[in-house]
Amino acid sequence: MRQAETITIDLKNARQRLSSPYVDVAIAVGLTLLAVGNLELRTFPGVIAVILATAPQAVRRRMPWVTIVLTALGGGATALMWTYVGPISVLMVTVSGVLTFFTLLRMLERKLAWIVTGIGTMLAFVIGYALAGDVLAGIILAAFAAGTGVTADAVGSRAEVAEVKQGSVEQVITAQREQAAMAERARIAREMHDVVAHSISMVAVQAEAAPYTLEGLSEEAKAEFAEIATAARGSLAEMRRLLGVLRADITAVPETAPQPGLARLEELIGQHEGEVDLDVVGERTDLPQAVDVSAYRILQECLANAARHAPGSRVSIELAYRPNLLAIRVANDGEPAEIGTGGHGLIGMRERALGLGGWFTAEPADGGGFLVKAGLPLT
């Protein structure tokens, strides 16, 4: 597999080198020197003709229409005085004409290019036969024109296929990213359901138990407690329905299983294979359950990414308790990883922070390593 990949990369690099403007200049210089140097009768008109027919190859890709016009003028002038030019010079002019013809065909749409190829092949035969007085010369020149047309079409078709493949790959990558984001949102929604459902379930249970535990309640109070219990149960059912829209594969959602929070952070750090520094800034306070769960999951994913992408690195965690915000900063000193590769952890962390109205950043740290920052509002 690596050998095949190496061959593919080498071929790609070779095509890039051949497309360099320096290659065009080298071709132009070589054709011009051979054409001028092999003139049988070195007259001023002959020199100008072959230079016009060959030198424009230096700008063939950058100024194609200039090349086409100048090469056509030089080739026509060379054809008129071909008996004084010589076979080698004529061959150099012919090669320049083939390259120019190829450039023209690549600029045209496929159907029009085939029409131009047909016309060019017939003209090449007529010109070859008229100048040399030999059918074989006409056939050879026509073969050059036809071969150029076939080559241009093949190159164009290959480019179209490569473009389609590239578009398909980009579509697949985009679809995978969208699916990953949807999956992370669904997972977060389920966890949020667990957190909120636990509290609402307690409300429902207490409301239903109140008439039996509190003495002397009036019938109106009992009815109100019953309405509270009914509303709580209805809210649970609605949450369950909305969660089912996000994740159709969820058939049953536990109502009383709160997710882990920062109270289990020491346990999480103890499970990490590597050194972890924990710094808590400010006084620890009770966090809303949604913030508590999201903070734990973000730190869990950061430690997992450090173990996966930078094993053996030192991880520094900073939790800053502010009046209305929990600020999280996690850094490791390993090799910086590429953002958005190797899984969907960053997507999930970003979705958690943004879902709470906070912010999230993840980027290579200055001087090496990787840095994750998040802010989770407490209200």
ChimeraX attribute file (.defattr): number of C-alpha atoms within 10 A of each C-alpha:
attribute: neighborCount
match mode: 1-to-1
recipient: residues
	/A:1	6
	/A:2	7
	/A:3	8
	/A:4	9
	/A:5	10
	/A:6	11
	/A:7	12
	/A:8	12
	/A:9	12
	/A:10	12
	/A:11	12
	/A:12	12
	/A:13	12
	/A:14	11
	/A:15	11
	/A:16	10
	/A:17	12
	/A:18	12
	/A:19	12
	/A:20	11
	/A:21	16
	/A:22	13
	/A:23	14
	/A:24	20
	/A:25	17
	/A:26	13
	/A:27	18
	/A:28	21
	/A:29	18
	/A:30	14
	/A:31	25
	/A:32	25
	/A:33	17
	/A:34	17
	/A:35	26
	/A:36	22
	/A:37	13
	/A:38	17
	/A:39	20
	/A:40	16
	/A:41	13
	/A:42	13
	/A:43	12
	/A:44	8
	/A:45	12
	/A:46	23
	/A:47	20
	/A:48	14
	/A:49	26
	/A:50	31
	/A:51	24
	/A:52	24
	/A:53	34
	/A:54	33
	/A:55	25
	/A:56	26
	/A:57	31
	/A:58	19
	/A:59	17
	/A:60	21
	/A:61	15
	/A:62	12
	/A:63	12
	/A:64	16
	/A:65	16
	/A:66	14
	/A:67	27
	/A:68	21
	/A:69	15
	/A:70	20
	/A:71	27
	/A:72	18
	/A:73	16
	/A:74	24
	/A:75	23
	/A:76	16
	/A:77	18
	/A:78	26
	/A:79	19
	/A:80	13
	/A:81	14
	/A:82	19
	/A:83	14
	/A:84	17
	/A:85	24
	/A:86	15
	/A:87	15
	/A:88	16
	/A:89	25
	/A:90	22
	/A:91	14
	/A:92	22
	/A:93	28
	/A:94	19
	/A:95	16
	/A:96	26
	/A:97	23
	/A:98	19
	/A:99	19
	/A:100	27
	/A:101	21
	/A:102	21
	/A:103	19
	/A:104	19
	/A:105	24
	/A:106	17
	/A:107	14
	/A:108	12
	/A:109	11
	/A:110	15
	/A:111	10
	/A:112	12
	/A:113	20
	/A:114	18
	/A:115	13
	/A:116	18
	/A:117	24
	/A:118	16
	/A:119	13
	/A:120	20
	/A:121	23
	/A:122	19
	/A:123	16
	/A:124	22
	/A:125	21
	/A:126	18
	/A:127	17
	/A:128	21
	/A:129	19
	/A:130	13
	/A:131	15
	/A:132	13
	/A:133	12
	/A:134	11
	/A:135	14
	/A:136	13
	/A:137	19
	/A:138	23
	/A:139	18
	/A:140	15
	/A:141	24
	/A:142	24
	/A:143	16
	/A:144	19
	/A:145	26
	/A:146	21
	/A:147	16
	/A:148	22
	/A:149	26
	/A:150	16
	/A:151	15
	/A:152	23
	/A:153	21
	/A:154	12
	/A:155	13
	/A:156	17
	/A:157	13
	/A:158	12
	/A:159	12
	/A:160	12
	/A:161	12
	/A:162	12
	/A:163	12
	/A:164	12
	/A:165	12
	/A:166	12
	/A:167	12
	/A:168	12
	/A:169	12
	/A:170	12
	/A:171	12
	/A:172	12
	/A:173	12
	/A:174	12
	/A:175	12
	/A:176	13
	/A:177	16
	/A:178	12
	/A:179	12
	/A:180	17
	/A:181	19
	/A:182	17
	/A:183	17
	/A:184	21
	/A:185	19
	/A:186	19
	/A:187	17
	/A:188	21
	/A:189	20
	/A:190	22
	/A:191	20
	/A:192	21
	/A:193	24
	/A:194	20
	/A:195	22
	/A:196	18
	/A:197	26
	/A:198	17
	/A:199	17
	/A:200	20
	/A:201	18
	/A:202	15
	/A:203	17
	/A:204	21
	/A:205	15
	/A:206	15
	/A:207	20
	/A:208	18
	/A:209	14
	/A:210	15
	/A:211	18
	/A:212	11
	/A:213	10
	/A:214	9
	/A:215	8
	/A:216	9
	/A:217	13
	/A:218	10
	/A:219	10
	/A:220	9
	/A:221	13
	/A:222	17
	/A:223	13
	/A:224	13
	/A:225	19
	/A:226	18
	/A:227	15
	/A:228	18
	/A:229	22
	/A:230	15
	/A:231	15
	/A:232	21
	/A:233	18
	/A:234	13
	/A:235	15
	/A:236	20
	/A:237	13
	/A:238	12
	/A:239	19
	/A:240	20
	/A:241	13
	/A:242	14
	/A:243	21
	/A:244	18
	/A:245	12
	/A:246	16
	/A:247	17
	/A:248	11
	/A:249	9
	/A:250	13
	/A:251	9
	/A:252	8
	/A:253	16
	/A:254	12
	/A:255	18
	/A:256	16
	/A:257	13
	/A:258	18
	/A:259	16
	/A:260	17
	/A:261	17
	/A:262	18
	/A:263	10
	/A:264	10
	/A:265	17
	/A:266	10
	/A:267	10
	/A:268	14
	/A:269	19
	/A:270	11
	/A:271	10
	/A:272	15
	/A:273	15
	/A:274	15
	/A:275	14
	/A:276	18
	/A:277	12
	/A:278	15
	/A:279	12
	/A:280	12
	/A:281	13
	/A:282	12
	/A:283	10
	/A:284	12
	/A:285	10
	/A:286	10
	/A:287	18
	/A:288	12
	/A:289	18
	/A:290	22
	/A:291	24
	/A:292	20
	/A:293	21
	/A:294	26
	/A:295	27
	/A:296	19
	/A:297	22
	/A:298	23
	/A:299	21
	/A:300	17
	/A:301	17
	/A:302	24
	/A:303	25
	/A:304	16
	/A:305	19
	/A:306	27
	/A:307	19
	/A:308	11
	/A:309	16
	/A:310	20
	/A:311	15
	/A:312	15
	/A:313	19
	/A:314	18
	/A:315	25
	/A:316	17
	/A:317	20
	/A:318	16
	/A:319	18
	/A:320	18
	/A:321	18
	/A:322	15
	/A:323	12
	/A:324	10
	/A:325	17
	/A:326	23
	/A:327	19
	/A:328	20
	/A:329	18
	/A:330	23
	/A:331	26
	/A:332	28
	/A:333	20
	/A:334	20
	/A:335	17
	/A:336	19
	/A:337	17
	/A:338	11
	/A:339	13
	/A:340	12
	/A:341	9
	/A:342	12
	/A:343	12
	/A:344	16
	/A:345	21
	/A:346	23
	/A:347	18
	/A:348	23
	/A:349	27
	/A:350	19
	/A:351	21
	/A:352	28
	/A:353	21
	/A:354	15
	/A:355	16
	/A:356	16
	/A:357	13
	/A:358	18
	/A:359	18
	/A:360	17
	/A:361	14
	/A:362	17
	/A:363	15
	/A:364	19
	/A:365	16
	/A:366	10
	/A:367	9
	/A:368	14
	/A:369	20
	/A:370	26
	/A:371	20
	/A:372	21
	/A:373	16
	/A:374	24
	/A:375	21
	/A:376	24
	/A:377	19
	/A:378	20
	/A:379	11
